Amino acid sequence: MFFTDIVECGVHMVVMEPSCDMAGFAEKYGKTHGFVGNADCRILLSGNKEDIYNEVKRCMDIGKKYPGFIMAVGNHIPANTPVDNALYYNEAYLKLSGR
């Protein structure tokens, strides 16, 4: 809702929380502005490997075609995230990150 206002203020990169419309931002500003994040930490906390893979894939499918995209968990990885889930998140990212 506020992306145009934020871009018009002169920012060059935005951080995406899971509730942000990353696809909309990417389509409108992805060639000229960087964007970070959007993966939901709740999936890392309670999801299984398939859930985690699908969340990483969703983000990578939107972002990796744009030069300023950085994959990240939009609301950060909490300390109580199961280690195996965090490691699998990284594994999924490495598998899907090729351009």
VOGU-3710 file (C-alpha; in Angstrom, 3 decimals, decimal comma):
1> mfftdivecg> 0,000/0,000/0,000  2,862/2,395/0,804  5,557/1,126/-1,549  5,132/3,966/-4,031  5,362/6,539/-1,229  8,467/4,851/0,166  10,158/4,639/-3,228  9,325/8,277/-3,917  11,129/9,195/-0,660  14,328/7,986/-2,307
11> vhmvvmepsc> 14,941/4,558/-0,807  16,900/2,046/-2,861  15,981/-1,141/-0,979  13,145/-2,368/1,222  12,866/-5,237/3,685  9,765/-7,375/3,237  7,805/-8,797/6,133  5,706/-11,890/5,341  2,557/-9,782/5,044  4,060/-7,587/2,304
21> dmagfaekyg> 3,143/-8,063/-1,342  6,590/-9,002/-2,565  5,299/-10,065/-5,987  3,628/-6,689/-6,504  6,738/-4,795/-5,424  8,971/-6,948/-7,611  6,794/-6,445/-10,665  6,675/-2,680/-10,224  10,143/-1,890/-8,808  12,267/-5,042/-9,030
31> kthgfvgnad> 14,422/-3,818/-11,913  15,318/-0,555/-10,175  15,147/-1,261/-6,414  16,439/-3,963/-4,144  14,255/-6,004/-1,838  14,965/-8,421/0,974  13,040/-11,137/2,693  9,415/-12,192/2,782  9,854/-15,797/3,965  7,708/-16,468/7,036
41> crillsgnke> 9,565/-17,566/10,182  6,425/-19,347/11,436  6,999/-21,943/8,731  10,542/-22,515/10,024  9,204/-22,838/13,564  6,436/-25,340/12,944  6,570/-26,513/9,342  7,942/-29,708/7,897  10,553/-29,969/5,144  7,951/-29,722/2,398
51> diynevkrcm> 6,487/-26,555/3,949  9,947/-24,992/4,279  10,918/-25,906/0,721  7,661/-24,480/-0,642  8,165/-21,199/1,252  11,711/-20,796/-0,027  10,550/-21,699/-3,540  7,737/-19,152/-3,384  10,195/-16,394/-2,492  12,858/-17,477/-4,967
61> digkkypgfi> 10,334/-17,798/-7,809  9,384/-14,165/-7,261  12,741/-12,630/-6,459  15,667/-14,360/-8,067  15,020/-12,941/-11,525  15,648/-9,430/-10,161  19,191/-8,131/-9,617  18,600/-6,617/-6,169  16,787/-9,493/-4,461  18,192/-10,962/-1,242
71> mavgnhipan> 16,520/-14,065/0,166  15,826/-13,780/3,882  13,296/-14,615/6,519  11,248/-11,438/6,617  10,733/-11,373/10,362  14,079/-12,970/11,254  14,852/-16,468/12,496  13,902/-16,786/16,185  16,256/-18,457/18,647  13,782/-21,300/19,235
81> tpvdnalyyn> 13,769/-22,385/15,581  14,608/-26,095/15,364  18,190/-26,377/14,106  17,219/-29,010/11,539  14,605/-26,641/10,097  17,102/-23,782/9,844  19,629/-26,059/8,149  16,991/-27,324/5,734  15,969/-23,720/4,939  19,576/-23,070/3,898
91> eaylklsgr> 19,704/-26,315/1,918  16,519/-25,386/0,042  17,913/-21,917/-0,646  21,163/-23,343/-2,047  19,203/-25,706/-4,290  16,894/-22,998/-5,613  19,261/-20,031/-5,785  20,840/-20,669/-9,167  19,980/-18,149/-11,856
//
